[in-house]
Amino acid sequence: MAPLPEDKQLRFVKQEDRSPMSPQLARRVAMVGMFALAMFAILYFRLWFLQVLSSNQYSRAASVNFIRDVDVPAPRGQILASDGQILASSQRAYAVEVSPPDLPVPITDQNLAHPPKRDAALYDWLGGVLGVPTKREKCPVDGHGVLHISEIACDVVQEYVQLPYATATVATDITSQQLWYISERQAQLPGVSVQQTYQRDYPFDDLAAQLIGSVGRINGQEVKESEYSGVNQNDIVGQSGLEASYNRYLQGVDGANRVQVNALGNFEGYLSQKAPVPGNNLKTSINVGLQQVGQQALQQSVEANGGDGGAFVAMNPQNGQVYAMGSSPTYNANVFNGSPIPQSVYDQLNNAASNYPLIDRADQSVGPTGSTFKPITATAALESGVWSVGDTYDDTGQFCIDGECRRNSGGAANGVLDLVNAIRVSDDVFFYNLGALTNSPASQGGALQHWASLYGIGRNTGIDLPDSADGTLPTPAWRANRNQLETECEDATGPFKGHPKHPASQGGCGIAIVPEETWTVGDNINLAVGQGDVQVSPLQLAVVYSAIANGGSIVTPHIGEDVQSSDGTVLQSINPPAKRHLNIDPLYLDTIRQGLRDAASEPGGTSDDVMGNFPEQVYGKTGTAQYISSDGVEEDYAWYACFVPATATSKPIVTVVWVEQGGFGDVGAAPVARQILSDWFFGSKGAYITGSSRTL
């Protein structure tokens, strides 16, 4: 064999000269190998566990993850006028909803005041798409004070506080472009979804807005009430007016779709479908034309007389059907169509500056009635026997008792009067005397309180609307209770324990003006002419005059006539019976009615200049209530109550009008009543005729 080249020999020798691996290095290599082997063993075991032992569990989970249950809202039933015209309906729309638990950072009680950056960025991005302001503004939140967050954040937080697991609707009736834009980016918008819904529509805008009412998302308190059992926590429900009173009929039953989606949340197909059941319709007794005329005439009087607002009622005195009922100021009902209403808009509708348009003054506001109360006083005097039909009283221009004298409006002295003529000219002195004769220091008062209560003063009318006012019927017991509350409030005792004291020397609490003053005959004299502490709503007064018109039945006012299916089939009729019948001597009722007829049609009658030439037989009474406002200024509130009875027409009607700060009843209220009657009987409101009587 030939010898190797020198370079090869050298290299070979050098490799043989290398030392073997050190023990330390060998241990390290062994440890790394063992670690790698252990990791592979763990991964292999985990894979085997997932694929073999837990395969069924994860298969089921994967199936659930790709199946979604989607609620399908049911359209609310329609609210219909007496002739079938639609007052409220439901229109299909698409709403943008936000689910607090599914946001990039789920909402908690700890972070709701300061939305995390990722959530805030999502709100702002969504606001830009929907055209919703992103500026940080005041947001009142129950239990958390006023936060400073964006409008969308406010909607979400307010809903979270009410119902933590409910979605918050942040926009409704979005455009097609907005719908497509958001739908195509679902994977980028955690917690945001677009759902088909129904939006309430009120085609007549402000017509009977307070009466029809509003809808809104069910709140935390309502979820707990049996009346809303089974209602989805994201549902829109009635919140006021007829929408609330008849919600159980209008609501409908939601449907549900089970759908399959892919990993990105995109729809792939329906698995099952349950169709929603639409709500039933509510037919009412509301006459659209009469409602329009009433609201227009009322607004004309408010503007002409510098009034703050007012109300009117027109109804059937025989059975309590409400033909029309309105309140001023009013508002466009479509601001409450089920979509979130901006806090600024709600505040505008619910504050003193705008005179609280949300209040239904026809049945939720109360005040002294002035001389429209006198038929009640006449009934009490006649039925108690302190006065008779043939008795007379010499009005010298003043009535004095216990050293205090009261006078007629303008200082008039009407001479010798019987009851009919006292009603005709609205003689205060005559009725002061009846007030003194019917006074009693007994706990519940005397004949005047007894008959006023029977007529319904201080008692709920039972109308099919929520939050109807009870009013106040002053009695000796009522006065004593107010005095006690005033004392306890001033001293911070009793129910006011723990509250600040309000010493009498600093004005007290205002619950009772003079806490130590007991009931006096003067209180009863004030009540006899509808002044003092008595508080009555226009609807309550309409019930009183209905009883005088129909012979003594205290009707139950109602707006609902029947519940119908969508095809018009009547499912339930609504015809509540009278609450009670007053056993008033027919002669006494005839006498009172004659006074009311003369007041509206005979010379010297307090509304003869407005109603005297009206073709139908009007029985009417003016009232001018002197009211002390919060700033201590005495103001006149105009009242007019009248009826055309069933004995005189086939279309009986009772009408009551109230104009706050509207002046004398013949000036501010009677002209409105005339236009309502004119439209009811002749289909035209006719001329607006202003009276000139200055009697109280």
FIDREN-502523 format. One line per 3 residues: their letters; for each residue x, y, z of C-alpha. Coordinates in steps of 0.2 Angstrom, whole numbers, padded with zeros to 4 digits. Each point is the difference from the previous one (the first is absolute). Layout:
<rs>
A> X,Y,Z ~ ... $
</rs>
This chain:
<rs>
MAP> 0000,0000,0000 ~ 0006,0017,-0004 ~ 0004,0012,0014 $
LPE> -0013,0014,0004 ~ 0004,0017,-0005 ~ 0008,0011,0014 $
DKQ> -0016,0011,0002 ~ -0011,-0015,0002 ~ 0012,-0008,0012 $
LRF> 0000,0016,0010 ~ -0018,0002,0001 ~ -0003,-0018,0005 $
VKQ> 0012,0002,0014 ~ -0008,0016,0006 ~ -0017,-0008,0001 $
EDR> 0007,-0015,0010 ~ 0007,0012,0012 ~ -0017,0008,0005 $
SPM> -0006,-0004,0018 ~ -0017,-0009,0003 ~ -0016,0009,0006 $
SPQ> 0001,0007,0018 ~ -0011,-0008,0013 ~ -0009,0017,0003 $
LAR> -0004,0002,-0018 ~ -0007,-0018,-0001 ~ -0011,0004,0015 $
RVA> -0007,0015,-0008 ~ -0004,-0008,-0016 ~ -0009,-0014,0009 $
MVG> -0010,0012,0010 ~ -0006,0009,-0016 ~ -0004,-0016,-0008 $
MFA> -0010,-0006,0015 ~ -0009,0017,0001 ~ -0004,-0001,-0019 $
LAM> -0006,-0018,0002 ~ -0012,0006,0015 ~ -0007,0014,-0010 $
FAI> -0004,-0011,-0015 ~ -0008,-0013,0012 ~ -0011,0014,0008 $
LYF> -0005,0007,-0017 ~ -0004,-0018,-0006 ~ -0010,-0004,0016 $
RLW> -0010,0017,-0002 ~ -0004,-0004,-0018 ~ -0005,-0017,0004 $
FLQ> -0011,0007,0014 ~ -0009,0012,-0011 ~ -0002,-0011,-0015 $
VLS> -0005,-0016,0010 ~ -0006,0003,0017 ~ -0009,0017,-0003 $
SNQ> -0004,-0001,-0018 ~ -0019,-0001,0004 ~ 0000,0015,0012 $
YSR> 0009,0011,-0012 ~ -0010,-0005,-0015 ~ -0016,0005,0010 $
AAS> 0009,0017,0005 ~ 0005,0003,-0018 ~ -0018,-0003,-0006 $
VNF> -0007,0012,0013 ~ 0013,0013,-0005 ~ -0006,0000,-0017 $
IRD> -0019,0001,0004 ~ -0009,0016,0005 ~ -0017,0003,0007 $
VDV> -0007,0016,-0008 ~ -0015,0008,0008 ~ -0013,0006,-0013 $
PAP> -0010,0015,0007 ~ -0019,0000,-0002 ~ -0008,0016,-0006 $
RGQ> -0011,0009,0012 ~ -0018,0001,-0004 ~ -0008,0016,-0007 $
ILA> -0009,0013,0010 ~ -0015,0005,-0010 ~ -0012,0015,0001 $
SDG> -0019,-0003,0001 ~ -0001,0001,-0019 ~ 0015,-0012,-0002 $
QIL> 0013,0013,-0004 ~ 0017,-0006,0006 ~ 0006,0010,0015 $
ASS> 0015,-0011,0003 ~ 0008,-0014,-0011 ~ 0016,-0010,-0001 $
QRA> 0013,0002,-0015 ~ 0013,-0012,-0004 ~ 0018,0007,0003 $
YAV> 0018,-0005,0004 ~ 0008,0004,0017 ~ 0018,0000,0005 $
EVS> 0002,-0008,0017 ~ 0015,-0002,0012 ~ 0002,-0014,0012 $
PPD> 0010,0006,0015 ~ 0007,-0018,0004 ~ 0007,-0002,-0017 $
LPV> 0009,0017,-0002 ~ 0019,-0001,-0002 ~ 0001,0004,0018 $
PIT> -0017,-0006,0009 ~ -0008,0013,0010 ~ 0001,-0001,0019 $
DQN> -0006,0011,0014 ~ 0018,0005,0002 ~ 0003,0006,-0018 $
LAH> -0016,0007,-0005 ~ 0004,0017,0005 ~ 0015,0000,-0011 $
PPK> -0002,-0011,-0015 ~ 0017,-0010,-0004 ~ 0009,0007,-0015 $
RDA> -0005,-0014,-0011 ~ -0018,0002,0004 ~ 0001,0019,-0002 $
ALY> 0008,-0002,-0017 ~ -0014,-0012,-0005 ~ -0013,0013,0006 $
DWL> 0008,0014,-0010 ~ 0002,-0010,-0016 ~ -0018,-0006,0001 $
GGV> -0006,0018,0004 ~ 0009,0006,-0016 ~ -0009,-0014,-0010 $
LGV> -0017,0004,0007 ~ 0002,0019,0001 ~ -0002,0000,0019 $
PTK> 0010,0014,0009 ~ 0016,-0007,0008 ~ 0003,0015,0012 $
REK> 0000,-0004,0018 ~ -0015,0007,0008 ~ -0010,-0002,0017 $
CPV> -0008,-0017,0002 ~ -0011,-0003,0015 ~ 0002,-0018,0006 $
DGH> -0010,-0008,0014 ~ 0011,-0003,0015 ~ 0015,0008,-0008 $
GVL> -0004,0018,-0001 ~ 0003,0010,-0016 ~ 0014,-0007,-0011 $
HIS> 0009,0009,-0014 ~ 0000,-0012,-0015 ~ -0005,-0001,-0018 $
EIA> -0018,-0002,-0005 ~ 0002,-0018,-0006 ~ 0010,-0004,0016 $
CDV> -0014,0008,0010 ~ -0014,-0011,-0008 ~ 0011,-0016,0003 $
VQE> 0003,0005,0018 ~ -0017,0004,0004 ~ -0007,-0016,-0007 $
YVQ> 0014,-0010,0009 ~ -0005,0008,0017 ~ -0018,-0005,-0003 $
LPY> 0003,-0017,-0007 ~ 0018,-0006,0000 ~ -0003,-0013,-0013 $
ATA> -0011,0009,-0012 ~ 0006,0007,-0016 ~ -0001,0019,-0002 $
TVA> -0008,0008,-0015 ~ 0010,0014,-0006 ~ -0008,0004,-0016 $
TDI> -0016,-0005,-0010 ~ -0006,0002,-0017 ~ 0017,0000,-0007 $
TSQ> 0003,0003,-0019 ~ 0004,-0014,-0012 ~ 0018,0006,-0002 $
QLW> 0002,0000,0019 ~ -0007,-0018,0001 ~ 0011,-0007,-0013 $
YIS> 0016,0009,0006 ~ -0002,-0006,0018 ~ -0006,-0018,-0006 $
ERQ> 0016,-0002,-0010 ~ 0011,0004,0015 ~ -0007,-0011,0013 $
AQL> 0016,-0008,0004 ~ 0008,0017,0004 ~ -0015,0006,0011 $
PGV> -0001,-0011,0015 ~ -0016,0002,0010 ~ -0008,0009,-0015 $
SVQ> -0014,-0007,-0010 ~ -0014,0005,-0012 ~ -0017,-0007,0004 $
QTY> -0017,0002,-0009 ~ -0013,0008,0011 ~ -0015,0011,0000 $
QRD> -0001,0018,0002 ~ -0016,0009,0007 ~ -0008,0012,-0012 $
YPF> -0013,0013,0005 ~ -0006,0007,-0016 ~ -0009,0015,0008 $
DDL> 0016,0006,0009 ~ -0006,0010,0015 ~ -0018,-0005,-0001 $
AAQ> -0006,-0007,0017 ~ 0019,-0003,0004 ~ -0002,-0001,0019 $
LIG> -0016,-0011,-0002 ~ 0008,-0012,-0012 ~ 0016,-0001,0010 $
SVG> 0017,-0006,-0004 ~ 0010,-0016,-0001 ~ 0018,-0004,0005 $
RIN> 0012,-0014,0005 ~ -0006,-0010,0015 ~ 0009,0005,0016 $
GQE> 0006,-0009,0015 ~ -0015,0003,0010 ~ -0012,-0006,-0013 $
VKE> 0009,-0016,-0003 ~ -0004,-0005,0018 ~ -0019,0004,-0002 $
SEY> -0012,-0014,-0003 ~ -0008,0011,-0014 ~ 0015,-0002,-0010 $
SGV> 0003,-0019,0003 ~ 0008,-0008,-0015 ~ 0005,0016,-0009 $
NQN> 0017,0000,-0007 ~ 0012,0011,0010 ~ 0004,0009,-0017 $
DIV> -0018,0003,-0004 ~ -0008,0017,-0003 ~ -0016,0002,0011 $
GQS> -0012,0014,0004 ~ 0006,0013,0012 ~ -0014,0012,0001 $
GLE> -0018,0004,-0006 ~ -0010,-0014,-0009 ~ 0016,-0008,-0006 $
ASY> 0003,-0004,0019 ~ -0018,-0004,0005 ~ -0003,-0012,-0014 $
NRY> 0018,-0007,-0002 ~ -0006,-0018,0004 ~ -0011,0001,-0016 $
LQG> 0012,0010,-0011 ~ 0016,-0009,0004 ~ -0001,-0016,-0010 $
VDG> 0012,-0015,0002 ~ 0017,0000,-0007 ~ 0006,-0013,-0012 $
ANR> 0017,-0008,-0001 ~ 0012,-0006,-0014 ~ 0014,-0013,0003 $
VQV> 0013,0004,-0012 ~ 0017,-0007,-0005 ~ 0015,0011,-0002 $
NAL> 0018,-0002,-0004 ~ 0016,0004,0010 ~ -0002,0018,-0005 $
GNF> -0018,0001,0005 ~ -0006,0001,-0017 ~ -0018,-0008,-0004 $
EGY> 0000,-0017,-0008 ~ -0018,-0006,0002 ~ -0015,-0002,0010 $
LSQ> -0002,-0016,0011 ~ -0017,0004,0007 ~ -0012,0014,0000 $
KAP> -0014,0006,0012 ~ -0011,0014,-0007 ~ -0004,0014,0011 $
VPG> -0018,0003,0005 ~ -0006,0019,-0003 ~ -0008,0009,0013 $
NNL> -0019,0003,0000 ~ -0007,0017,-0005 ~ -0009,0012,0012 $
KTS> -0015,0010,-0007 ~ -0003,0016,0010 ~ -0015,0012,0001 $
INV> 0011,0014,-0005 ~ -0007,0011,-0014 ~ 0014,0007,-0010 $
GLQ> -0008,0015,-0007 ~ -0007,0005,0017 ~ 0018,-0003,0008 $
QVG> 0007,0011,-0013 ~ -0012,0014,0003 ~ 0002,-0001,0018 $
QQA> 0018,0002,0000 ~ 0000,0014,-0013 ~ -0013,0010,0010 $
LQQ> 0009,-0003,0017 ~ 0017,0006,-0007 ~ -0009,0015,-0007 $
SVE> -0007,0005,0017 ~ 0017,-0004,0008 ~ 0009,0012,-0012 $
ANG> -0014,0013,0000 ~ -0001,0001,0019 ~ 0018,-0002,0004 $
GDG> -0003,-0017,0009 ~ 0013,-0013,0005 ~ -0010,-0014,-0007 $
GAF> -0016,-0009,0003 ~ -0011,-0015,-0004 ~ -0017,-0006,-0006 $
VAM> -0011,-0015,0001 ~ -0015,-0005,-0011 ~ -0009,-0015,0004 $
NPQ> -0017,-0009,0000 ~ -0009,0004,0017 ~ -0010,-0016,-0002 $
NGQ> 0014,-0013,0000 ~ 0017,0009,0002 ~ 0006,-0003,-0018 $
VYA> 0014,0013,-0002 ~ -0003,0009,-0017 ~ 0016,0011,0001 $
MGS> 0012,0005,0014 ~ 0015,0011,-0002 ~ 0013,0010,0009 $
SPT> 0011,0015,-0004 ~ 0014,0001,-0002 ~ 0002,-0016,-0010 $
YNA> 0014,-0008,-0010 ~ 0003,-0011,-0015 ~ -0003,-0018,0006 $
NVF> 0012,-0007,-0013 ~ 0015,0005,0011 ~ -0005,-0015,0011 $
NGS> -0001,-0013,-0014 ~ 0010,-0013,0009 ~ 0017,0007,-0005 $
PIP> 0012,0007,0013 ~ -0005,0018,0003 ~ 0014,0012,0003 $
QSV> 0001,0006,0018 ~ -0001,0018,-0005 ~ -0016,-0002,-0010 $
YDQ> -0008,-0009,0015 ~ 0006,0014,0012 ~ -0008,0013,-0012 $
LNN> -0017,-0010,0002 ~ 0001,-0001,0018 ~ 0005,0016,0008 $
AAS> -0008,0016,0006 ~ 0007,0011,-0014 ~ -0011,-0010,-0013 $
NYP> -0014,-0002,0013 ~ 0001,-0019,0000 ~ -0008,-0005,-0016 $
LID> 0001,-0019,0005 ~ -0013,0003,0014 ~ -0018,-0004,-0006 $
RAD> -0009,0015,0008 ~ -0017,-0007,-0003 ~ 0002,-0013,0013 $
QSV> 0017,0002,0008 ~ -0001,0018,0005 ~ -0012,0007,0014 $
GPT> -0005,0017,0006 ~ -0014,0010,0008 ~ -0015,0001,-0012 $
GST> -0008,0016,0005 ~ -0018,0002,-0003 ~ -0002,-0016,-0010 $
FKP> -0001,-0008,0017 ~ -0016,0008,0005 ~ -0012,-0013,-0006 $
ITA> 0008,-0012,0012 ~ -0003,0013,0014 ~ -0018,0002,-0006 $
TAA> -0002,-0019,0001 ~ 0007,-0001,0018 ~ -0011,0014,0006 $
LES> -0016,-0007,-0008 ~ 0003,-0018,0005 ~ 0005,0005,0018 $
GVW> -0016,0010,0003 ~ 0009,0017,0004 ~ -0007,0007,-0016 $
SVG> -0015,-0003,-0011 ~ -0005,0003,-0018 ~ -0011,0015,0005 $
DTY> 0012,0008,0012 ~ 0007,0017,-0004 ~ 0015,0010,0006 $
DDT> 0002,0019,0000 ~ 0018,0004,-0008 ~ 0005,0017,0007 $
GQF> 0017,-0002,-0008 ~ 0009,-0008,0014 ~ -0001,-0015,0012 $
CID> 0007,0003,0018 ~ 0004,-0013,0013 ~ 0011,-0001,0015 $
GEC> 0006,0018,-0004 ~ 0005,-0004,-0018 ~ -0009,0006,-0015 $
RRN> 0001,-0007,-0018 ~ -0007,0009,-0015 ~ -0006,-0005,-0018 $
SGG> 0012,0003,-0014 ~ 0000,0018,-0005 ~ -0010,0005,0016 $
AAN> -0017,-0005,-0008 ~ -0015,-0001,0010 ~ -0013,-0011,-0008 $
GVL> -0015,0002,0012 ~ -0012,-0013,0004 ~ 0004,-0017,-0008 $
DLV> -0006,-0017,-0001 ~ 0011,-0015,-0004 ~ -0003,0000,-0019 $
NAI> 0005,0019,-0001 ~ 0014,-0002,0011 ~ 0008,-0013,-0012 $
RVS> -0005,0011,-0015 ~ 0010,0015,0006 ~ 0012,-0010,0010 $
DDV> -0003,0009,0016 ~ 0014,-0003,0012 ~ -0008,0008,0015 $
FFY> -0015,-0012,-0002 ~ 0012,-0015,0000 ~ 0010,0006,0015 $
NLG> -0016,-0001,0010 ~ -0002,-0018,-0006 ~ 0018,-0004,0005 $
ALT> -0003,0007,0018 ~ -0017,-0010,0001 ~ 0008,-0016,-0005 $
NSP> 0016,0001,0011 ~ 0004,-0013,0013 ~ 0015,-0002,0011 $
ASQ> -0002,-0019,0000 ~ 0016,-0009,-0006 ~ -0006,-0003,-0018 $
GGA> -0010,0016,-0001 ~ -0018,0003,-0003 ~ -0013,-0001,-0014 $
LQH> 0011,0009,-0013 ~ 0015,-0013,0002 ~ -0012,-0014,0000 $
WAS> -0008,0004,-0017 ~ 0016,0006,-0007 ~ 0008,-0017,0004 $
LYG> -0015,-0009,-0008 ~ 0002,0011,-0016 ~ 0018,-0006,0000 $
IGR> 0010,0015,0006 ~ 0016,-0007,0008 ~ -0003,-0017,-0008 $
NTG> 0008,-0008,-0015 ~ -0012,-0001,-0015 ~ 0006,-0017,-0005 $
IDL> 0004,0005,-0018 ~ 0010,-0012,-0010 ~ 0016,0010,0001 $
PDS> 0014,-0001,0012 ~ 0005,0013,0014 ~ -0017,0008,0000 $
ADG> -0001,0013,0014 ~ -0011,-0002,0015 ~ -0001,0018,0005 $
TLP> -0004,0007,0017 ~ -0016,0002,0009 ~ 0004,0011,0016 $
TPA> -0008,-0006,0016 ~ 0004,0004,0019 ~ 0010,-0017,0001 $
WRA> 0009,0005,-0016 ~ 0005,0017,0007 ~ 0006,-0008,0017 $
NRN> 0011,-0013,-0010 ~ 0008,0014,-0010 ~ 0003,0010,0016 $
QLE> 0008,-0015,0008 ~ 0011,-0003,-0015 ~ 0005,0018,-0001 $
TEC> 0006,0000,0019 ~ 0009,-0017,-0003 ~ 0009,0007,-0015 $
EDA> 0005,0016,0009 ~ 0007,-0010,0015 ~ 0007,-0014,-0011 $
TGP> -0010,-0013,0010 ~ -0012,-0014,-0005 ~ 0002,-0005,-0018 $
FKG> 0012,0015,-0002 ~ 0012,-0007,0013 ~ 0018,0002,-0006 $
HPK> -0004,0014,-0012 ~ 0005,0018,0002 ~ -0011,0011,0011 $
HPA> -0011,0014,-0008 ~ -0004,0012,0014 ~ -0016,0010,-0001 $
SQG> 0010,0016,0002 ~ 0008,-0004,-0017 ~ -0015,-0005,-0009 $
GCG> -0003,-0017,0005 ~ -0004,-0014,-0012 ~ -0015,0007,-0008 $
IAI> -0011,-0016,0003 ~ -0012,0011,0010 ~ 0001,0018,-0001 $
VPE> -0005,0003,0019 ~ 0003,-0017,0009 ~ -0009,0005,0016 $
ETW> -0016,0005,-0010 ~ -0015,-0012,0002 ~ -0015,-0002,-0012 $
TVG> -0011,0015,0000 ~ -0016,0005,-0008 ~ 0010,0010,-0012 $
DNI> 0008,-0016,-0007 ~ -0018,-0006,-0004 ~ -0005,0016,-0008 $
NLA> 0015,0000,-0011 ~ -0004,-0018,-0005 ~ -0018,0005,-0005 $
VGQ> 0007,0011,-0014 ~ 0014,-0012,-0006 ~ 0014,0010,0009 $
GDV> 0012,-0004,0014 ~ 0008,-0017,0001 ~ -0011,-0010,-0012 $
QVS> 0009,-0008,-0014 ~ -0010,-0007,-0015 ~ 0006,-0006,-0017 $
PLQ> -0010,0005,-0016 ~ -0005,-0019,-0002 ~ -0007,-0001,0018 $
LAV> -0010,0016,-0004 ~ -0007,-0008,-0016 ~ -0006,-0015,0011 $
VYS> -0009,0012,0011 ~ -0009,0009,-0014 ~ -0004,-0017,-0008 $
AIA> -0009,-0005,0016 ~ -0010,0016,0000 ~ -0004,-0003,-0019 $
NGG> -0005,-0019,0002 ~ -0010,0000,0016 ~ 0014,-0004,0013 $
SIV> 0010,-0014,-0008 ~ 0019,0001,0003 ~ 0007,-0007,-0016 $
TPH> 0017,-0008,-0002 ~ 0009,0010,-0014 ~ 0008,-0011,-0012 $
IGE> 0009,0002,-0017 ~ 0002,-0018,-0005 ~ -0015,-0007,-0009 $
DVQ> 0005,-0018,-0005 ~ 0015,-0011,-0003 ~ 0001,-0007,-0018 $
SSD> 0010,-0013,-0009 ~ 0010,0006,-0015 ~ -0015,-0004,-0012 $
GTV> -0012,0010,0010 ~ -0008,-0014,0011 ~ -0006,0007,0016 $
LQS> 0008,-0010,0014 ~ -0005,0010,0015 ~ -0012,0015,0002 $
INP> 0004,0013,0013 ~ -0015,0008,0008 ~ 0003,0003,0019 $
PAK> -0016,0002,0010 ~ -0003,0016,0010 ~ 0009,0001,0017 $
RHL> -0016,0005,0009 ~ -0017,0009,-0001 ~ -0003,0015,0011 $
NID> -0018,0000,0007 ~ -0003,0019,-0003 ~ -0018,0006,0000 $
PLY> -0005,0002,-0019 ~ -0007,0017,0005 ~ 0017,0006,0007 $
LDT> 0008,-0006,-0016 ~ -0012,0009,-0011 ~ 0002,0016,0010 $
IRQ> 0019,-0001,-0002 ~ -0001,-0004,-0018 ~ -0012,0015,-0003 $
GLR> 0013,0012,0008 ~ 0013,-0007,-0011 ~ -0011,0002,-0016 $
DAA> -0004,0018,0005 ~ 0018,0003,0003 ~ 0004,-0005,-0018 $
SEP> -0015,0008,-0009 ~ -0009,0013,0010 ~ 0004,0019,0002 $
GGT> 0012,0002,0014 ~ 0006,-0018,-0001 ~ 0019,-0001,0002 $
SDD> 0003,-0008,-0017 ~ -0016,0006,-0009 ~ 0011,0011,-0012 $
VMG> 0010,-0016,-0005 ~ -0014,-0013,0000 ~ -0016,0010,-0001 $
NFP> -0003,-0003,-0019 ~ 0007,-0017,-0001 ~ -0013,-0011,-0009 $
EQV> 0001,-0014,0013 ~ -0006,0000,0018 ~ 0016,0004,0010 $
YGK> 0000,-0001,0019 ~ 0016,0008,0005 ~ 0010,0008,0015 $
TGT> 0015,0012,0000 ~ 0013,-0001,0013 ~ 0015,0012,0004 $
AQY> 0011,-0007,0013 ~ 0012,0011,0009 ~ 0016,-0008,0002 $
ISS> 0016,0005,0009 ~ 0015,-0005,-0010 ~ 0017,-0005,0008 $
DGV> 0006,0018,-0001 ~ -0015,0006,0010 ~ -0009,0008,-0015 $
EED> -0019,-0002,-0001 ~ -0005,-0007,-0017 ~ -0017,-0004,-0008 $
YAW> -0003,-0017,-0007 ~ -0014,-0002,-0012 ~ -0013,-0014,0000 $
YAC> -0015,-0004,-0009 ~ -0011,-0016,0002 ~ -0015,-0003,-0010 $
FVP> -0011,-0014,-0008 ~ -0013,-0004,-0013 ~ -0011,-0014,0009 $
ATA> -0007,-0015,-0008 ~ -0017,0008,0003 ~ 0004,0013,-0013 $
TSK> 0010,-0009,-0013 ~ 0005,-0018,-0007 ~ 0018,0005,0002 $
PIV> 0002,0005,0018 ~ 0016,0008,0005 ~ 0009,0008,0016 $
TVV> 0014,0011,-0003 ~ 0012,0008,0013 ~ 0014,0012,-0004 $
WVE> 0014,0007,0011 ~ 0012,0013,-0005 ~ 0014,0004,0012 $
QGG> 0002,0019,0003 ~ -0013,0002,-0013 ~ -0010,0013,0009 $
FGD> -0019,-0001,0002 ~ -0009,-0016,-0004 ~ -0011,0009,-0013 $
VGA> 0015,0008,-0008 ~ 0013,-0014,0000 ~ -0010,-0017,0001 $
APV> -0018,0002,-0007 ~ 0006,0005,-0018 ~ 0010,-0017,-0001 $
ARQ> -0015,-0010,0006 ~ -0012,0009,-0013 ~ 0012,-0006,-0014 $
ILS> 0001,-0017,0006 ~ -0020,-0001,0001 ~ -0001,0008,-0017 $
DWF> 0011,-0013,-0008 ~ -0009,-0014,0009 ~ -0017,0005,-0006 $
FGS> 0003,0008,-0016 ~ 0017,-0006,-0006 ~ 0008,0017,0000 $
KGA> 0008,0010,0014 ~ -0008,0016,-0005 ~ 0006,0017,0006 $
YIT> 0010,0002,0016 ~ -0011,0011,0011 ~ 0008,0008,0015 $
GSS> -0012,0004,0015 ~ 0001,0016,0011 ~ -0007,-0006,0016 $
RTL> 0012,0004,0015 ~ -0009,-0011,0013 ~ 0010,-0012,0010 $
</rs>
